[in-house]
Amino acid sequence: MADNQIRMPSGQGGLIRYSEEEKSRLEFSPGMVLILCILLIVFIILLHLFGGRFFA
């Protein structure tokens, strides 16, 4: 009975590992992303408040 065992190929549970060596040309620090998000929110609020005068 031990000879009838089926061996499955060893895997990593369906996980795919991509190369981690690649670096992007543009890198932003978390602080910079936070500042850009806040500036975008302020810009959108200003457009809601004063945008009707310029684009109406």
C-alpha positions in Angstrom: 0.0 0.0 0.0 2.9 2.3 0.6 3.9 2.0 -3.1 0.5 3.4 -4.3 0.9 6.8 -2.7 0.6 9.8 -4.9 3.2 12.5 -4.4 2.1 16.0 -5.1 4.6 18.6 -6.2 5.7 20.9 -3.3 4.3 24.4 -3.7 4.0 27.6 -1.9 0.3 27.6 -1.4 -0.4 29.4 -4.7 1.7 32.3 -3.7 3.7 34.0 -6.5 6.9 35.7 -5.6 7.9 38.7 -7.7 11.3 40.2 -7.9 11.8 42.6 -5.0 15.0 44.1 -6.5 13.3 46.4 -8.9 13.2 50.0 -7.9 10.9 52.7 -9.2 12.3 56.0 -10.6 9.9 58.0 -8.5 10.0 57.4 -4.8 7.9 59.3 -2.3 8.3 59.3 1.4 5.1 58.7 3.5 5.3 62.3 4.7 5.3 63.6 1.2 2.3 61.6 0.3 0.5 62.8 3.3 1.3 66.5 2.5 0.2 66.0 -1.2 -3.1 64.5 0.0 -3.8 67.3 2.4 -3.0 69.9 -0.4 -5.4 68.1 -2.8 -8.1 68.1 -0.2 -7.7 71.8 0.5 -7.7 72.5 -3.3 -10.9 70.6 -3.7 -12.6 72.4 -0.8 -11.5 75.8 -2.3 -12.9 74.8 -5.7 -16.2 73.9 -4.0 -16.3 77.3 -2.2 -15.0 79.6 -4.9 -15.1 77.5 -8.1 -18.6 78.7 -9.1 -17.3 82.3 -9.6 -14.6 81.2 -11.9 -16.2 78.4 -13.9 -19.9 79.4 -14.0 
